[in-house]
Protein backbone atom coordinates (compact mmCIF):
# COMPACT_ATOMS: atom_id res chain seq x y z
CA UNK A 1 0.00 0.00 0.00
CA UNK A 2 1.13 3.53 -0.66
CA UNK A 3 1.26 6.07 2.13
CA UNK A 4 -1.95 7.68 0.89
CA UNK A 5 -3.74 4.32 0.77
CA UNK A 6 -2.55 3.61 4.32
CA UNK A 7 -3.81 6.98 5.54
CA UNK A 8 -7.16 6.32 3.85
CA UNK A 9 -7.48 2.87 5.50
CA UNK A 10 -6.49 4.28 8.88
CA UNK A 11 -9.05 7.10 8.56
CA UNK A 12 -11.77 4.64 7.57
CA UNK A 13 -10.98 2.42 10.55
CA UNK A 14 -10.94 5.31 13.02
CA UNK A 15 -14.22 6.66 11.60
CA UNK A 16 -16.04 3.32 11.78
CA UNK A 17 -15.05 2.88 15.45
CA UNK A 18 -16.23 6.40 16.27
CA UNK A 19 -19.50 5.91 14.37
CA UNK A 20 -20.22 2.61 16.13
CA UNK A 21 -19.65 4.16 19.56
CA UNK A 22 -21.78 7.19 18.69
CA UNK A 23 -24.62 4.99 17.42
CA UNK A 24 -24.66 2.76 20.51
CA UNK A 25 -26.51 3.53 23.72
CA UNK A 26 -24.63 4.59 26.84
CA UNK A 27 -25.79 1.62 28.88
CA UNK A 28 -24.41 -0.80 26.26
CA UNK A 29 -21.00 0.76 25.57
CA UNK A 30 -19.95 0.46 29.22
CA UNK A 31 -21.11 -3.16 29.68
CA UNK A 32 -18.79 -6.14 29.45
CA UNK A 33 -19.96 -9.34 27.76
CA UNK A 34 -18.25 -12.68 28.32
CA UNK A 35 -15.63 -11.13 30.60
CA UNK A 36 -14.15 -9.21 27.65
CA UNK A 37 -13.39 -5.51 27.43
CA UNK A 38 -16.41 -3.25 27.01
CA UNK A 39 -16.77 -1.13 23.88
CA UNK A 40 -15.39 1.84 25.85
CA UNK A 41 -12.40 -0.19 27.07
CA UNK A 42 -11.66 -1.27 23.49
CA UNK A 43 -11.58 2.39 22.43
CA UNK A 44 -9.39 3.24 25.43
CA UNK A 45 -7.01 0.46 24.32
CA UNK A 46 -6.87 1.92 20.81
CA UNK A 47 -6.04 5.34 22.25
CA UNK A 48 -3.30 3.85 24.44
CA UNK A 49 -1.90 2.01 21.39
CA UNK A 50 -1.58 5.10 19.21
CA UNK A 51 -0.19 7.50 21.84
CA UNK A 52 3.33 5.99 21.91
CA UNK A 53 3.44 6.08 18.11
CA UNK A 54 2.61 9.78 18.19
CA UNK A 55 5.48 10.25 20.63
CA UNK A 56 7.89 8.22 18.50
CA UNK A 57 6.85 10.16 15.41
CA UNK A 58 7.90 13.43 17.09
CA UNK A 59 11.52 12.21 17.12
CA UNK A 60 13.76 13.41 14.33
CA UNK A 61 14.18 10.68 11.74
CA UNK A 62 17.85 10.14 12.56
CA UNK A 63 16.84 9.24 16.14
CA UNK A 64 14.70 6.40 14.77
CA UNK A 65 17.93 4.80 13.53
CA UNK A 66 18.53 3.91 17.19
CA UNK A 67 16.15 0.96 16.65
CA UNK A 68 18.41 -0.47 13.96
CA UNK A 69 18.01 -1.44 10.36
CA UNK A 70 15.77 -4.04 8.81
CA UNK A 71 17.55 -7.39 8.47
CA UNK A 72 14.71 -9.27 6.76
CA UNK A 73 12.30 -8.71 3.91
CA UNK A 74 9.56 -6.19 4.74
CA UNK A 75 6.11 -7.67 5.38
CA UNK A 76 3.02 -6.73 3.43
CA UNK A 77 -0.37 -6.18 5.05
CA UNK A 78 -1.46 -9.83 4.89
CA UNK A 79 1.85 -11.02 6.33
CA UNK A 80 1.49 -8.55 9.23
CA UNK A 81 -2.04 -9.79 9.95
CA UNK A 82 -0.84 -13.41 9.86
CA UNK A 83 2.09 -12.61 12.18
CA UNK A 84 -0.29 -10.91 14.64
CA UNK A 85 -2.69 -13.88 14.58
CA UNK A 86 0.24 -16.23 15.14
CA UNK A 87 1.37 -14.26 18.19
CA UNK A 88 -2.18 -14.19 19.58
CA UNK A 89 -2.47 -17.96 19.05
CA UNK A 90 0.77 -18.39 20.99
CA UNK A 91 -0.86 -16.62 23.95
CA UNK A 92 0.11 -13.04 23.22
CA UNK A 93 -1.94 -10.46 25.10
CA UNK A 94 -1.91 -6.73 25.66
CA UNK A 95 0.78 -5.54 28.04
CA UNK A 96 -0.10 -3.44 31.09
CA UNK A 97 0.85 -0.21 29.30
CA UNK A 98 -1.91 -0.79 26.74
CA UNK A 99 -4.56 -2.23 29.07
CA UNK A 100 -7.52 0.09 29.68
CA UNK A 101 -7.84 1.43 33.18
CA UNK A 102 -10.90 0.78 35.33
CA UNK A 103 -12.03 4.41 35.49
CA UNK A 104 -14.20 4.92 32.43
CA UNK A 105 -14.81 8.14 30.57
CA UNK A 106 -18.06 9.55 29.36
CA UNK A 107 -18.77 9.11 25.66
CA UNK A 108 -17.92 12.71 24.70
CA UNK A 109 -14.53 12.65 26.44
CA UNK A 110 -13.75 9.22 25.03
CA UNK A 111 -14.58 10.23 21.45
CA UNK A 112 -12.76 13.53 21.92
CA UNK A 113 -9.59 11.73 23.03
CA UNK A 114 -9.92 9.12 20.30
CA UNK A 115 -10.39 11.76 17.61
CA UNK A 116 -7.53 13.95 18.90
CA UNK A 117 -4.94 11.16 19.16
CA UNK A 118 -5.85 9.87 15.70
CA UNK A 119 -5.79 13.31 14.05
CA UNK A 120 -2.27 13.83 15.42
CA UNK A 121 -1.31 10.34 14.27
CA UNK A 122 -2.56 10.83 10.70
CA UNK A 123 -0.82 14.20 10.43
CA UNK A 124 2.47 12.69 11.60
CA UNK A 125 2.13 9.73 9.22
CA UNK A 126 1.64 12.16 6.37
CA UNK A 127 4.97 13.83 7.24
CA UNK A 128 6.90 10.65 6.38
CA UNK A 129 8.05 9.95 2.83
CA UNK A 130 7.33 6.63 1.14
CA UNK A 131 11.03 5.82 1.59
CA UNK A 132 10.92 6.67 5.31
CA UNK A 133 8.12 4.15 5.88
CA UNK A 134 10.45 1.32 4.90
CA UNK A 135 13.69 2.76 6.28
CA UNK A 136 12.95 3.27 9.97
CA UNK A 137 12.05 0.69 12.62
CA UNK A 138 9.99 0.87 15.78
CA UNK A 139 9.61 -1.75 18.51
CA UNK A 140 6.27 -3.48 18.95
CA UNK A 141 5.71 -5.26 22.30
CA UNK A 142 4.31 -8.41 20.67
CA UNK A 143 5.72 -8.39 17.14
CA UNK A 144 9.26 -7.12 17.67
CA UNK A 145 10.86 -4.51 15.45
CA UNK A 146 8.66 -3.33 12.60
CA UNK A 147 9.19 -0.85 9.82
CA UNK A 148 6.97 2.20 10.10
CA UNK A 149 4.94 0.87 7.15
CA UNK A 150 4.50 -2.47 8.96
CA UNK A 151 3.48 -0.62 12.13
CA UNK A 152 0.89 1.26 10.09
CA UNK A 153 -0.38 -2.00 8.60
CA UNK A 154 -0.64 -3.36 12.11
CA UNK A 155 -2.53 -0.25 13.25
CA UNK A 156 -5.03 -0.61 10.40
CA UNK A 157 -5.71 -4.22 11.30
CA UNK A 158 -5.59 -3.64 15.05
CA UNK A 159 -8.26 -0.94 14.75
CA UNK A 160 -10.51 -3.24 12.71
CA UNK A 161 -9.83 -6.14 15.11
CA UNK A 162 -11.03 -4.02 18.04
CA UNK A 163 -13.95 -2.66 16.03
CA UNK A 164 -15.09 -6.25 15.64
CA UNK A 165 -14.82 -6.66 19.43
CA UNK A 166 -16.82 -3.43 19.90
CA UNK A 167 -19.55 -4.75 17.59
CA UNK A 168 -19.74 -7.90 19.71
CA UNK A 169 -20.01 -5.87 22.91
CA UNK A 170 -22.81 -3.67 21.57
CA UNK A 171 -24.68 -6.63 20.11
CA UNK A 172 -24.08 -5.95 16.43
CA UNK A 173 -21.67 -8.76 15.54
C-alpha positions, 0 to 999 in steps of 0.5 A: 500500500502507498502512504496515501492508501494507508492513511485512507485505510487508517481514517476509515478504521478510526471513523467506523469505530467512532461511528459505532460508539456514537450509534450505541446507547450509553448503557451498552458501551460500558457493559462487558460481555463474556468477561471481555473488554467493554466497547469503551475499554476497546476504544481506550485500548486503541487510544493507548496504542496510538499515543506511543506512536505519536510520541515516537513520530515526534523524534527526528528521523535520525533518532529512529535509527537507534532501533536499527536497520531491517535485516529481513524482507519487509512484510506486506499487510497480509503477512502482518495480519498473519504474524499478529494472529500467530502471536495471539495464538501463541498466547500473546496479550496486551501488556499493562501499558496498553490495558484500559484502566478501570475508570471509564470516561463519558462518551464525549470525552472518550470520542474527543480523546480518540479523535484527537490522538488519531488526528495527530497520528494521521498528520504525523504519518503524512509527514513521512516519505514513502522511503521513510516508511520502509527505512525506519524501525519501531519496537512493537511489544508483541511483534518485535521490530517493525518498519513504520509501514508495517506498524501502520499495517498493524494499526489498520488491522488492530483498529478493525480487530477491536472494532469487531470486538466493539460490535460484539459488545454492543450486540451488532456482531 
